Amino acid sequence: MSAFDDYLATFDEEQGYLNWAAFGPLSSSVRDEVFADADLLASGRPSSLALVAERVAQAQQAVAELLGGDAADITLQPSSTHGLMHAMFGLRGHVMAGSAEFPSVSLTLERASAASRGALTPRWLTPDDGRITVDAVAEALDDDVTALVVSHVDFRTGYRADLPALRELLGPQRLLIVDAVQSVGVVDADYAAADVVVGHGYKWLRAGRGSGFARFSATARERIAPVLSGITGSAAPGLPVDDLPAPSPSAQAFTVSGPDTLAAGRLASGAGDVRTAGVADIEARIADHVDTIIELADRQGIAVTSPRERERRAGIVALAPAEPARLAAAFANAGISITARGASLRLAPHAGTGQATIDLLAQTLDAYGNSPFTNL
Ligand SMILES: Cc1ncc(COP(=O)(O)O)c(C=O)c1O
């Protein structure tokens, strides 16, 4: 079996699961890791505890390989939102973000602005289609802007932002802060364009909650001040007692307390599996599934609001059916898991999504398309 086949064999979620953009059912390897690490922690033996503590460095290394860059620049966080808080609470000037971004971006920026007492002003981008394109940013850009915070892949439409082009537009004097929750591990991107990248392990990496991470480049570490930091973020080795050391010059300045080693083990395992299988192959398999889903929707005349070009999308297909509630009910009745929000239904397949799930989706869409309009 190839490494990719081995990877596919770690998927064993129920048939009909098309909700990977919300939650990734844990892989069999992550589950094995949890049980093994929990047993080690239960013994209390110093060598066993030390072994589990090594998961932190292993997770940093695995994430560094997915994002590119040094393991030392990776911090482990309880969630991606925690990573965004570390980045945004130290920003000044005008900071751009889409008003319809996932609230981890928009609400955090608003709170950081309130805490700054006038030093940080949000500059909201409100493009009609919600897409943070290079043109949308260029239109609102001026000399007061110090940073852009953007989702690499939009959680609603699946629109994939053009990071290298945004970097070029912003120039070296502004920070590019990227929420890569919907892309890490499934989009073969060059994250070097970003100064800060945050993500987590509980969707596409199939590693469960508590597995956030954030990478801070040297430029980000230099410019983000003051730091929102804690006892693990100081320049002093060990525990600073009766001493108030400066923040660490490393990315660890953006951490609060000791990481959850069980979560680190899950993240190391989930990210490691992806690295071994190959992000490019995973991306290609997901793109095939997305093509199929778009084709099935087209066949029934259901509007697709996600981009159709492979390079501008990832694993999310947003549908805008004429009768969203009826289609959502049809999916639920068929045992198909998706996310329904207002008039939009979001479907998200993964590389391991099987033919049985695609067939079930096709049958359900056919039945939806063929049943007469009812208005009871
Ligand atoms: C784009 C995006 N950012 C952030 C989050 C929230 O991540 P976390 O729970 O790690 O804070 C989500 C969750 O769905 C998301 O889709």
PDBQT file of the ligand as one rigid body, heavy atoms in Angstrom, charges set to zero:
ROOT
HETATM    1  C1  LIG A 401     -12.177  30.162   9.355  1.00  0.00    +0.000 C 
HETATM    2  C2  LIG A 401     -12.315  29.763  10.788  1.00  0.00    +0.000 A 
HETATM    3  N1  LIG A 401     -11.568  30.392  11.713  1.00  0.00    +0.000 NA
HETATM    4  C3  LIG A 401     -11.646  30.065  13.008  1.00  0.00    +0.000 A 
HETATM    5  C4  LIG A 401     -12.518  29.092  13.453  1.00  0.00    +0.000 A 
HETATM    6  C5  LIG A 401     -12.592  28.796  14.920  1.00  0.00    +0.000 C 
HETATM    7  O1  LIG A 401     -11.465  28.068  15.320  1.00  0.00    +0.000 OA
HETATM    8  P1  LIG A 401     -11.126  27.749  16.853  1.00  0.00    +0.000 P 
HETATM    9  O2  LIG A 401     -12.261  26.917  17.377  1.00  0.00    +0.000 OA
HETATM   10  O3  LIG A 401      -9.842  27.001  16.774  1.00  0.00    +0.000 OA
HETATM   11  O4  LIG A 401     -10.974  29.032  17.547  1.00  0.00    +0.000 OA
HETATM   12  C6  LIG A 401     -13.308  28.405  12.535  1.00  0.00    +0.000 A 
HETATM   13  C7  LIG A 401     -14.241  27.361  12.980  1.00  0.00    +0.000 C 
HETATM   14  O5  LIG A 401     -15.082  26.914  12.271  1.00  0.00    +0.000 OA
HETATM   15  C8  LIG A 401     -13.209  28.767  11.168  1.00  0.00    +0.000 A 
HETATM   16  O6  LIG A 401     -13.951  28.173  10.239  1.00  0.00    +0.000 OA
ENDROOT
TORSDOF 0
